[in-house]
């Protein structure tokens, strides 16, 4: 069930102002009384709809929401590869030629991505820009590249070809044609930064922030429930169904699936989540959902787990007890697999 949350203000155009009610990924329970209701605000950014839910009666709710969305807008301008003026586009142009100084937050984000690449043995890699373009997942048209083209793109992929110098806070690419694309981590990072702004600058104790269906950050607890925020996990093949619910308190959730971005090839649906080791779309999973301390990490690991599959995810969670996951394999009549989550924090529904 979806909260019929009260909007912050009247609906406006989708270019980026505060919008009215939505029906995206939100808590499931119906409020039992008016004082348990939520205020909701939304704005379009990063090619999706971001929302913030605040407890009813939060002082200066509109100001808080606008501050969070302004921060997300700022980060989109920094991280996008679709604007030549962004800091990331500038980095991709200049880093093959020289060490390039970058903003501290971006440097730390690249460092986090490098750690995830190393810990997943290359299943996650933000340097797959050339590969994404070869498959037409950048600006289209989507297509299956020839083997020679795919091999050429693969030669330009690899976080080992990126030098991060913490002393000078510079980035250098050692491989010509290498391009970083932060689409697999940018939304989560934006949620983290927006949540940090609300927590530090406004002393906000509780809020739920999300970007589309795939990225969530839960601050504190939802009204009337000391356990945290109850979040529904959408079924990848049926938006009206839920795989289950998880409860988050000062935690994040990220989901990867190939439901909405794919191409047809020889009777097969090939998704946009490319294995950077083979250059081919990952095909063993239908969906991977991750619970992690930050939304950036949850997003990155959701992509990695989608590629690693069940066994690789179990091994990772065994090494990292702070990480949990709900996986749905791609085979027919698959049953969700839970890794690293306490029974009281997750409930899986009958998906048969």
C-alpha positions in Angstrom: 0.0 0.0 0.0 1.1 3.6 -0.7 0.9 6.5 1.7 -1.6 9.1 0.5 0.9 11.7 1.7 0.1 15.4 1.6 2.1 17.3 -0.9 4.3 20.3 -0.1 2.8 22.5 -2.8 0.8 22.5 -6.0 2.0 20.4 -9.0 4.3 22.1 -11.5 6.0 21.2 -14.7 8.5 18.2 -14.7 11.5 20.4 -15.3 12.3 20.4 -11.7 10.1 22.2 -9.2 8.2 20.7 -6.3 5.6 18.3 -7.4 2.5 16.8 -5.8 1.8 13.2 -4.8 3.5 10.3 -6.4 3.4 6.5 -6.4 7.0 5.5 -6.4 8.9 3.4 -3.8 7.5 4.5 -0.5 6.6 3.0 2.9 3.9 0.4 2.9 1.8 0.9 6.0 -1.3 3.1 6.1 -1.0 5.9 8.7 -3.4 5.1 11.6 -4.0 8.8 12.6 -3.4 12.2 11.1 -0.4 12.8 13.3 1.3 9.8 11.7 0.9 11.1 8.2 3.7 12.2 6.0 4.5 15.2 3.9 5.8 14.5 0.5 7.8 16.6 -2.0 9.3 15.7 -5.4 11.5 17.0 -8.1 12.8 15.5 -11.4 16.6 15.1 -11.6 19.1 12.5 -13.0 16.4 11.3 -15.4 14.2 10.1 -12.6 11.9 11.4 -9.9 13.4 12.1 -6.5 11.1 12.3 -3.5 11.5 13.2 0.2 9.0 12.2 2.8 8.9 14.1 6.1 6.9 13.5 9.3 3.7 15.6 9.4 4.4 18.8 11.3 8.1 19.0 10.4 9.0 22.8 10.7 9.9 24.5 7.5 9.2 21.4 5.5 9.2 23.2 2.1 12.5 24.8 2.9 14.0 21.5 3.8 12.8 19.8 0.7 14.0 22.5 -1.6 17.5 22.5 0.0 17.7 18.7 -0.5 16.6 18.9 -4.1 18.9 21.8 -4.8 21.8 19.7 -3.6 20.7 16.9 -5.9 20.5 19.3 -8.8 24.0 20.6 -8.1 25.4 17.1 -8.0 23.7 16.2 -11.3 25.5 19.1 -12.9 28.7 17.8 -11.5 28.4 14.1 -12.2 26.5 13.7 -15.5 28.2 12.6 -18.7 25.3 14.1 -20.7 26.6 17.7 -20.3 29.9 18.8 -21.7 30.2 21.4 -18.9 30.0 18.9 -16.0 33.1 18.2 -13.9 33.0 14.5 -14.9 32.9 15.3 -18.6 35.9 17.6 -18.1 37.7 14.8 -16.3 37.0 12.4 -19.1 38.5 14.8 -21.6 41.6 15.8 -19.7 42.6 12.9 -17.5 44.1 10.9 -20.4 46.5 13.8 -20.9 47.4 15.0 -17.4 46.6 14.6 -13.7 43.3 16.6 -13.1 42.4 18.1 -9.7 38.8 17.2 -8.7 36.4 18.4 -6.0 36.9 16.5 -2.7 33.4 14.8 -2.7 34.0 13.5 -6.3 37.4 12.3 -5.4 36.0 10.3 -2.4 33.3 8.9 -4.6 35.9 7.7 -7.1 37.8 6.1 -4.2 34.7 4.3 -3.0 34.1 3.0 -6.5 37.7 1.8 -6.7 37.2 -0.1 -3.4 34.1 -1.8 -4.7 35.8 -2.8 -7.9 38.6 -4.4 -6.0 36.4 -6.2 -3.5 34.1 -7.6 -6.3 37.1 -8.6 -8.4 36.0 -6.3 -11.3 32.3 -7.2 -11.4 31.7 -3.5 -10.7 33.7 -0.9 -12.7 32.8 2.8 -13.3 35.3 2.9 -16.2 32.9 1.1 -18.6 31.9 4.3 -20.5 33.3 3.0 -23.8 31.5 -0.3 -23.3 28.2 1.5 -22.5 28.5 3.5 -25.7 29.3 0.4 -27.8 26.0 -1.2 -26.8 24.1 2.0 -27.4 23.1 2.5 -23.8 24.5 6.0 -23.8 22.5 7.9 -26.4 21.3 4.9 -28.5 20.3 3.2 -30.6 20.7 0.1 -28.5 22.4 -2.7 -30.4 24.7 -5.7 -30.0 28.2 -4.6 -31.0 30.4 -6.8 -33.2 33.0 -8.9 -31.4 35.8 -6.7 -32.7 34.0 -3.5 -31.5 33.3 -5.1 -28.1 36.9 -6.2 -27.7 38.1 -2.7 -28.6 35.7 -1.2 -26.0 36.8 -3.7 -23.3 40.4 -2.6 -23.8 39.4 0.8 -22.6 37.8 -0.5 -19.4 39.5 -1.1 -16.0 39.8 0.8 -12.8 43.4 -0.3 -12.6 44.1 2.2 -15.4 42.9 5.1 -13.1 45.4 6.8 -10.8 43.9 8.5 -7.7 46.5 10.6 -5.9 45.1 11.5 -2.4 48.0 14.0 -1.7 47.2 16.2 -4.7 43.6 15.1 -5.0 44.1 14.5 -8.7 42.9 11.8 -11.2 44.9 10.5 -14.2 43.8 7.9 -16.8 46.6 5.6 -18.0 44.5 4.2 -20.9 43.5 6.3 -23.9 39.7 6.2 -24.5 38.9 5.2 -21.0 35.7 7.0 -19.8 34.1 7.0 -16.3 30.3 6.8 -16.1 28.8 7.3 -12.6 25.2 6.2 -13.6 25.5 3.2 -11.3 26.3 5.2 -8.2 25.4 8.8 -8.8 21.8 8.7 -7.5 22.8 7.0 -4.3 25.6 9.5 -3.8 23.2 12.4 -4.3 20.8 10.9 -1.7 23.7 10.6 0.8 24.7 14.2 0.3 21.1 15.5 0.6 20.6 13.4 3.7 23.8 14.7 5.2 22.7 18.3 4.4 19.4 17.8 6.2 21.0 16.1 9.2 23.9 18.5 9.7 22.5 21.9 8.5 18.9 21.5 9.7 19.3 18.9 12.5 16.5 16.9 10.9 16.0 13.6 12.8 13.8 11.6 10.4 13.1 11.6 6.6 12.9 9.1 3.7 14.6 10.1 0.5 14.5 8.1 -2.7 15.3 8.4 -6.4 12.9 6.5 -8.6 12.5 2.8 -7.9 16.1 2.0 -7.3 17.8 4.2 -4.6 16.6 4.9 -1.0 18.1 6.5 2.1 16.1 6.2 5.4 17.0 8.7 8.2 15.7 7.8 11.7 12.3 6.2 12.0 9.0 6.7 10.3 6.2 8.1 12.5 4.7 5.5 14.8 7.3 2.8 14.2 10.5 2.8 16.3 12.0 0.0 14.1 12.6 2.3 11.2 11.1 2.8 7.8 9.3 -0.1 6.1 10.2 -0.2 2.4 8.6 -2.4 -0.3 10.8 -4.2 -2.8 9.1 -4.1 -6.2 8.9 -7.2 -8.3 11.0 -6.7 -11.4 8.4 -8.0 -13.8 5.2 -6.6 -12.2 5.2 -3.1 -10.7 2.0 -3.9 -8.9 3.6 -6.7 -6.9 6.1 -6.7 -4.1 8.9 -9.3 -3.5 8.8 -8.3 0.2 9.6 -5.6 2.6 12.7 -4.5 4.5 13.1 -2.2 7.5 15.7 0.5 7.4 16.9 2.9 10.1 19.8 5.2 9.1 20.5 2.8 6.3 20.2 2.8 2.5 18.7 0.5 -0.1 19.7 0.1 -3.8 18.1 -2.1 -6.4 19.4 -3.2 -9.9 17.3 -4.9 -12.5 17.1 -4.9 -16.3 13.4 -4.5 -16.5 13.1 -1.1 -18.0 16.3 -0.9 -20.1 17.0 -3.8 -22.5 17.2 -4.8 -26.1 15.9 -7.9 -28.0 18.5 -10.1 -29.6 17.8 -13.5 -31.1 14.8 -14.0 -28.9 16.6 -13.0 -25.8 16.2 -9.9 -23.6 19.6 -8.3 -23.0 19.7 -5.8 -20.2 21.7 -2.7 -19.8 23.8 -4.0 -16.9 27.0 -5.0 -18.6 29.6 -7.3 -17.0 32.8 -5.2 -17.4 34.9 -8.3 -17.4 33.3 -9.9 -20.5 31.6 -6.9 -22.1 28.3 -8.8 -22.3 25.1 -8.1 -20.4 24.7 -10.1 -17.1 22.0 -12.7 -17.6 21.8 -14.8 -14.4 19.8 -12.4 -12.2 16.4 -10.8 -12.5 17.0 -8.3 -9.6 19.4 -7.5 -6.9 18.5 -5.4 -3.9 21.1 -4.3 -1.3 21.0 -2.8 2.2 24.1 -0.8 3.1 25.2 2.0 5.4 25.2 4.5 2.5 23.1 4.9 -0.7 26.2 5.2 -2.9 27.5 1.9 -1.6 24.1 0.2 -1.9 23.7 1.3 -5.5 27.2 0.2 -6.4 26.8 -3.2 -4.8 23.4 -3.7 -6.3 25.0 -3.5 -9.7 27.9 -5.7 -8.6 25.6 -8.4 -7.1 23.4 -8.4 -10.2 26.6 -9.4 -12.1 28.1 -11.7 -9.5 24.9 -13.8 -9.0 23.9 -15.7 -5.9 27.2 -17.4 -5.0 29.3 -14.3 -5.4 26.9 -12.2 -3.4 26.8 -14.7 -0.5 30.5 -14.7 -0.4 30.7 -10.9 -0.3 28.0 -10.7 2.4 29.9 -13.3 4.5 33.0 -11.0 4.4 31.0 -7.8 5.0 28.4 -8.3 7.8 27.2 -4.7 7.4 25.8 -5.6 4.0 22.5 -7.4 3.3 20.8 -8.4 0.0 17.6 -9.8 -1.5 18.3 -11.5 -4.8 15.9 -12.9 -7.4 17.5 -15.2 -9.9 16.4 -15.1 -13.5 15.2 -18.7 -13.9 11.6 -19.6 -14.1 9.8 -20.0 -10.7 12.8 -18.6 -8.9 12.6 -18.0 -5.2 14.1 -14.8 -3.6 17.4 -15.4 -1.8 18.2 -13.4 1.3 21.8 -12.7 2.4 23.1 -10.9 5.5 19.7 -9.5 6.8 18.2 -10.3 10.2 14.9 -12.1 10.1 13.2 -9.2 11.9 14.4 -6.7 9.2 13.1 -8.5 6.1 9.9 -10.2 5.1 9.6 -12.1 1.8 6.2 -12.6 0.2 5.0 -15.6 -1.8 6.0 -14.8 -5.3 4.6 -17.9 -6.9 
